[in-house]
Each structure stands twice: as structure tokens, then as C-alpha cells.
Amino acid sequence: MRPPVKVALAESVSALPPAAGGWAYEPKFDGHRLVVFHVGGRVQLQARSGRIVTGSFPDITEAARALPEGTVVDGEVVVWTDGRIDFAAVQQRAMSTPARAAELARTLPASYAAFDLLSVRGEDLRAAPYTRRREELVALLAPLGPPLQAVPMTTDRELAESWYEGLRDTGIEGLVVKRLDQGYRAGRRSWLKLRHSDTRDAVVVGFTGAPARPQALVLVLPDDDTPVLSSPLGPGLRARAAELLPPAEGTGELNAVGLGDVTYRTVGGGLVVEVRQQATRHQTVGVVRFK
């Protein structure tokens, strides 16, 4: 198995499924999706989009060399700041140039929260039930320790509910729920995710329009490295954006549904906004406020 691979996805729900049915519950980390390959004698890191980001995370790359040859792990890369997951920091890591990556690995060290095992020692496990993949994942990572660690998991619904309520202040978004008997369904929304609210944080990586009057923001959301275009900003948010956006660094291009290719001005600085995703005919991302 070699990159790129399609990853399994999760469908948003408003409540946990019925207690009966054989479910596993995992905390949902607020970071960047990352598939780790130790295949063919080298380590490669793949983002959800399929982009290879090995150079951005030299600390995770080095740690992954301890994995057995022929191993592929799915998970989330996060950065902890003052005991809380810092999405802006992990986005800074993800966007770093090779020249900056080593320095950021020292100042913003990353952790890898592994939640699935696609292959071990060359054996493709995607058709195996979750119970087996989880058992082998824990056995694989337990001797290694940080920064490669398996996410917590429970089959106890009450414990999962306590995680949902008690871990929110650490930056845990909610819960991911998986069937114990189900295989890894690449490219399909076969998992469930329960978030604390319908809003979440996003990092601003660009904008459209003039610097003095931005029309929309270009954002990167947790769990995805592909920039998306927000809905048009209202007058109040437009004025606030003109005040807070750092100077443009260059230009980029993305494809927006209904608009085609859109050119935008890129920015750095890790500015964070709260957004609401709406599942209309074409999913939209509306900016709620600057944080």
C-alpha cells in the first residue's frame, strides 16, 4: 500500500446512536488528518487531500521510522499549548517551508493521535473488523510511546459521555463513533461524529477582494488541509477583517462550488475565526466571528 490512499470519513450526527449495536467511542481531536506510511524503506506523511506533507513534520517522520516496514496508520496530528490542542499552531506546522520545519518542530512539537491501522508488516487490514485493527494498533504503538500514541477508546457509553462533557476544555471537539464489526471503508462516511456544537474554529489563510474591503475569507478547517472559501462577509465582519487581516503575502487559487477557479490573496499569522458549516445543496462555510 502506497500513498495516496483515500481515508474513511465520518457523518455528523446530533446524538449518539442507541446503546445496543456494538459501538466504539473515541475522542475527536481538533487537528490535521495525517496518514503515516513506513513502506518501501521510507516514511511518508499524507494529508487527507492526498498531498504529501512529510517535510512539514520532521518530528513525526523521525518517530515513524520505528514502525515496522509495511505499516500504514491513520490519525490526527496535533500541537498542544498550555494543556490544550492548538489548531492554529498545527496549521502553522502544516504550512511551514522545509527551511522552517525543523525550527517549528522544536518550538511547536507535534503529537500524533492514531485512530486506525490500515496495514501492518505488509498485510492490508482495511477489510478486517475494527476490533482487530484496534487491537493491533494498540499493540504496535504501546512500546513506542510519544509522539505516536493511540487515541483513547471505550465501548462504555457512559464513559464516552463523560469524555464528551469533560474533555471539551482541552480542545477535544466531541466523539467519533465506529461499529466494532465494520471494516475501514475508504472514501465513505461510515463513521459517526458528534460535535459539541455546529460551530468550530478555522484558520484564515487568505481572502478575496481588496485588503480594505475583503469579500470572503479563505479558510482551513480542522481535519482537512484543503482551503475553502467562506460565504460572503457581512458589513460588520468585512470591517473587522480589514482591521485584523495581516498583510497579503502572495496569491493562491482554489475551486469553489458555483464559482469555479477563484484567485485569492494569501496571508499568514494564524488568525482564527469561528465558523458554521451548513449542509445545503452545496455545503457552505459561514464566518460567525473573529477570535
C-alpha positions as CSV (number, residue, x, y, z in Angstrom):
1,M,0.0,0.0,0.0
2,R,1.5,3.3,-1.1
3,P,0.2,6.9,-1.0
4,P,-2.1,8.4,-1.8
5,V,-4.9,6.5,-0.2
6,K,-8.5,7.6,0.4
7,V,-9.4,7.9,4.1
8,A,-12.5,6.8,5.9
9,L,-14.8,9.7,6.8
10,A,-17.5,10.5,9.4
11,E,-21.1,11.7,9.1
12,S,-22.2,14.4,11.5
13,V,-25.0,13.4,13.9
14,S,-26.8,15.3,16.7
15,A,-26.9,12.5,19.2
16,L,-25.1,9.2,20.0
17,P,-26.6,6.1,18.4
18,P,-28.6,3.7,20.6
19,A,-26.6,1.9,23.2
20,A,-27.1,-1.5,21.7
21,G,-25.3,-2.3,18.5
22,G,-21.7,-2.8,19.3
23,W,-20.1,0.7,19.1
24,A,-16.6,2.0,19.9
25,Y,-16.3,5.6,21.1
26,E,-13.2,7.8,20.6
27,P,-12.5,11.4,21.4
28,K,-12.4,13.6,18.3
29,F,-9.1,15.6,18.2
30,D,-9.0,19.1,16.6
31,G,-6.0,18.7,14.3
32,H,-5.0,17.7,10.8
33,R,-5.7,14.3,9.4
34,L,-2.5,12.5,8.6
35,V,-1.8,9.1,7.2
36,V,1.6,7.7,8.1
37,F,3.4,5.3,5.8
38,H,6.5,3.3,6.5
39,V,6.6,1.5,3.2
40,G,9.4,0.6,0.8
41,G,12.1,1.6,3.3
42,R,11.0,5.2,3.7
43,V,8.5,7.2,5.8
44,Q,5.9,9.4,4.0
45,L,3.1,11.5,5.6
46,Q,-0.1,12.1,3.6
47,A,-2.8,14.8,4.3
48,R,-6.5,14.0,3.8
49,S,-6.4,15.6,0.4
50,G,-3.7,13.2,-0.7
51,R,-0.9,15.8,-0.6
52,I,2.4,14.6,0.8
53,V,3.5,16.7,3.8
54,T,6.5,14.7,5.1
55,G,8.7,17.8,5.1
56,S,6.4,19.8,7.4
57,F,6.6,17.3,10.3
58,P,10.2,16.1,10.7
59,D,9.5,15.1,14.3
60,I,6.6,12.8,13.3
61,T,8.6,11.5,10.4
62,E,11.6,10.5,12.6
63,A,9.4,8.8,15.2
64,A,7.6,6.8,12.4
65,R,10.9,5.2,11.4
66,A,10.3,2.9,14.5
67,L,7.2,1.5,12.9
68,P,7.6,-1.9,11.2
69,E,8.2,-1.9,7.4
70,G,4.9,-2.2,5.6
71,T,2.9,-0.2,8.2
72,V,0.2,2.4,7.4
73,V,-1.5,4.3,10.2
74,D,-4.4,6.8,10.1
75,G,-4.8,9.5,12.7
76,E,-4.6,13.2,13.6
77,V,-1.5,15.4,14.1
78,V,-2.0,17.9,16.9
79,V,0.0,20.5,18.8
80,W,-0.6,21.1,22.5
81,T,-0.2,24.6,24.0
82,D,-0.7,25.0,27.8
83,G,-2.6,21.7,28.0
84,R,-5.0,22.5,25.1
85,I,-5.0,21.5,21.5
86,D,-3.9,24.5,19.4
87,F,-5.3,24.2,15.9
88,A,-3.7,27.4,14.7
89,A,-0.3,26.0,15.8
90,V,-0.7,22.8,13.9
91,Q,-1.8,24.7,10.8
92,Q,1.4,26.7,11.1
93,R,3.3,23.5,11.2
94,A,1.4,22.2,8.2
95,M,2.1,25.3,6.1
96,S,5.8,25.5,7.1
97,T,8.5,25.5,4.4
98,P,11.3,22.9,4.7
99,A,13.6,25.6,6.0
100,R,11.3,26.5,8.8
101,A,10.0,22.9,9.6
102,A,13.0,21.9,11.8
103,E,12.7,25.1,13.9
104,L,9.0,24.7,14.4
105,A,9.4,21.1,15.3
106,R,11.4,22.3,18.3
107,T,9.2,25.3,19.3
108,L,5.8,23.7,18.4
109,P,6.4,19.9,18.8
110,A,3.6,17.8,17.3
111,S,1.9,14.7,18.6
112,Y,0.2,12.0,16.5
113,A,-3.1,10.7,17.8
114,A,-3.5,7.4,15.9
115,F,-7.0,6.0,15.5
116,D,-6.8,3.3,12.8
117,L,-4.4,0.8,11.3
118,L,-4.7,0.2,7.5
119,S,-1.7,-2.1,7.1
120,V,0.9,-3.8,9.3
121,R,4.0,-5.6,8.1
122,G,2.6,-5.5,4.6
123,E,-0.8,-7.0,5.5
124,D,-3.8,-4.9,4.3
125,L,-6.2,-4.7,7.3
126,R,-8.9,-2.5,5.8
127,A,-11.3,-5.4,5.4
128,A,-10.7,-6.5,9.0
129,P,-13.2,-5.5,11.7
130,Y,-12.5,-2.5,13.9
131,T,-11.8,-4.8,16.9
132,R,-8.9,-6.4,15.2
133,R,-7.5,-3.2,13.8
134,R,-7.7,-1.5,17.2
135,E,-6.1,-4.4,19.0
136,E,-3.2,-4.4,16.6
137,L,-2.9,-0.6,16.6
138,V,-2.5,-0.6,20.4
139,A,0.0,-3.5,20.4
140,L,2.0,-1.7,17.7
141,L,2.2,1.7,19.4
142,A,2.3,0.9,23.1
143,P,6.0,0.1,23.1
144,L,6.9,3.2,21.2
145,G,5.2,6.0,23.2
146,P,5.0,9.7,22.4
147,P,4.8,11.3,19.9
148,L,3.0,8.3,18.4
149,Q,0.0,7.3,20.5
150,A,-3.3,5.5,20.0
151,V,-6.3,7.7,20.9
152,P,-8.3,6.5,23.9
153,M,-11.2,4.2,23.1
154,T,-14.1,2.8,25.1
155,T,-17.2,0.6,24.4
156,D,-18.8,2.0,27.6
157,R,-21.4,4.6,26.5
158,E,-21.4,6.3,30.0
159,L,-17.7,6.7,29.9
160,A,-17.9,8.1,26.4
161,E,-20.5,10.6,27.6
162,S,-18.2,11.7,30.4
163,W,-15.4,12.2,27.9
164,Y,-17.8,14.3,25.7
165,E,-18.6,16.6,28.7
166,G,-15.2,16.6,30.5
167,L,-12.6,16.9,27.7
168,R,-14.1,19.9,26.0
169,D,-11.7,22.4,27.7
170,T,-8.7,20.6,26.3
171,G,-9.8,21.2,22.7
172,I,-11.5,17.8,22.1
173,E,-14.2,18.5,19.5
174,G,-16.5,15.7,20.5
175,L,-16.7,12.0,19.8
176,V,-16.2,9.7,16.8
177,V,-18.3,6.5,16.9
178,K,-17.4,3.3,14.9
179,R,-19.0,-0.1,14.6
180,L,-16.9,-2.8,16.2
181,D,-17.6,-5.3,13.4
182,Q,-17.0,-2.9,10.5
183,G,-14.0,-2.7,8.1
184,Y,-12.2,0.5,7.2
185,R,-14.4,2.0,4.4
186,A,-12.1,4.3,2.5
187,G,-13.8,7.4,1.0
188,R,-17.1,6.6,2.7
189,R,-18.8,8.3,5.6
190,S,-19.3,5.1,7.6
191,W,-18.3,6.6,11.0
192,L,-20.3,9.0,13.1
193,K,-19.1,12.2,14.7
194,L,-20.9,14.1,17.4
195,R,-19.6,17.6,18.0
196,H,-20.2,19.9,20.9
197,S,-21.9,22.5,18.6
198,D,-22.4,23.3,15.0
199,T,-19.6,25.8,15.1
200,R,-15.9,25.2,15.0
201,D,-12.6,27.1,14.6
202,A,-10.8,27.6,11.3
203,V,-7.6,29.3,10.4
204,V,-7.6,32.1,7.9
205,V,-5.1,31.6,5.1
206,G,-6.3,34.2,2.6
207,F,-9.1,36.5,1.4
208,T,-10.8,37.7,-1.8
209,G,-11.4,41.4,-2.6
210,A,-9.4,44.4,-1.7
211,P,-7.4,44.5,1.6
212,A,-9.5,47.4,2.8
213,R,-12.7,45.6,1.9
214,P,-12.4,41.8,2.0
215,Q,-15.3,40.0,0.3
216,A,-14.7,36.5,1.7
217,L,-12.2,34.5,3.7
218,V,-10.2,31.5,2.6
219,L,-10.1,29.0,5.5
220,V,-8.5,25.7,6.5
221,L,-10.8,23.6,8.7
222,P,-9.7,21.0,11.3
223,D,-9.2,17.5,9.8
224,D,-8.7,18.9,6.3
225,D,-5.8,20.7,4.7
226,T,-7.7,21.9,1.6
227,P,-8.5,25.6,1.6
228,V,-12.2,26.5,1.3
229,L,-13.9,29.8,0.5
230,S,-16.3,31.2,3.1
231,S,-19.7,32.7,2.3
232,P,-19.6,36.4,1.5
233,L,-18.8,38.5,4.6
234,G,-21.5,40.8,6.0
235,P,-20.6,44.5,6.6
236,G,-19.6,44.1,10.2
237,L,-17.3,41.1,9.5
238,R,-15.9,42.8,6.5
239,A,-14.8,45.8,8.5
240,R,-13.4,43.5,11.2
241,A,-11.5,41.5,8.6
242,A,-10.0,44.7,7.1
243,E,-8.8,45.6,10.6
244,L,-7.3,42.2,11.6
245,L,-6.0,40.6,8.5
246,P,-2.2,40.6,8.2
247,P,-0.6,41.9,5.0
248,A,-1.0,39.7,2.0
249,E,2.0,37.5,1.2
250,G,1.1,36.4,-2.3
251,T,-1.7,34.8,-4.3
252,G,-3.3,31.4,-4.4
253,E,-6.1,29.6,-6.3
254,L,-8.9,27.3,-5.3
255,N,-12.0,25.8,-6.9
256,A,-15.3,26.9,-5.3
257,V,-18.6,25.3,-6.0
258,G,-20.7,27.5,-8.3
259,L,-17.8,29.9,-8.8
260,G,-15.1,27.8,-10.5
261,D,-11.5,28.8,-10.0
262,V,-11.1,31.7,-7.6
263,T,-7.8,33.6,-7.1
264,Y,-7.2,34.9,-3.6
265,R,-4.6,36.8,-1.6
266,T,-2.7,34.6,0.8
267,V,-1.9,35.6,4.4
268,G,0.0,34.0,7.4
269,G,-0.2,34.8,11.0
270,G,-2.6,32.1,12.2
271,L,-5.7,34.3,12.5
272,V,-8.6,32.1,13.9
273,V,-12.3,32.5,13.2
274,E,-15.4,30.7,14.4
275,V,-17.4,29.2,11.5
276,R,-20.6,27.4,11.0
277,Q,-20.9,24.8,8.3
278,Q,-24.3,24.4,6.7
279,A,-25.3,21.3,4.8
280,T,-27.3,22.9,2.0
281,R,-27.2,21.6,-1.6
282,H,-23.6,22.7,-1.7
283,Q,-22.1,22.8,1.8
284,T,-21.2,26.4,2.8
285,V,-19.0,27.8,5.5
286,G,-20.2,31.0,7.2
287,V,-17.9,33.1,9.4
288,V,-19.5,33.7,12.8
289,R,-16.9,35.8,14.5
290,F,-13.2,36.5,14.8
291,K,-11.5,35.0,17.9
